[in-house]
Amino acid sequence: MLKSAGVTYVIIGHSEQRTFFHETNETVNKKVKASLKAGLRPIICVGETLAEREAGRTEAVVKDHVEGAYQGLSKEDASRP
């Protein structure tokens, strides 16, 4: 439906989705795969909460988000323009 409306990019994993709707790395990953299958380009949001930043966990959280988003994707799929 998005593609037929002329959409080419989709935002996935925004902090509000993670916080208020309890979106996980697993659901982000499923959305990434679905968007690629539909011919859309995912913009994957990653980032830590204030509490995680203050605890010095920024790098670990961002790494976890990136790895989770790309889990099970080939290098070709992950780098598709």
ABEGO torsion letter per residue (X at the ends): XAAAAGBABBBBGBAAAAAAAGBBAAAAAAAAAAAAAAGBBBBBBBEBBAAAAAAGAAAAAAAAAAAAAABGBBAAAAABX
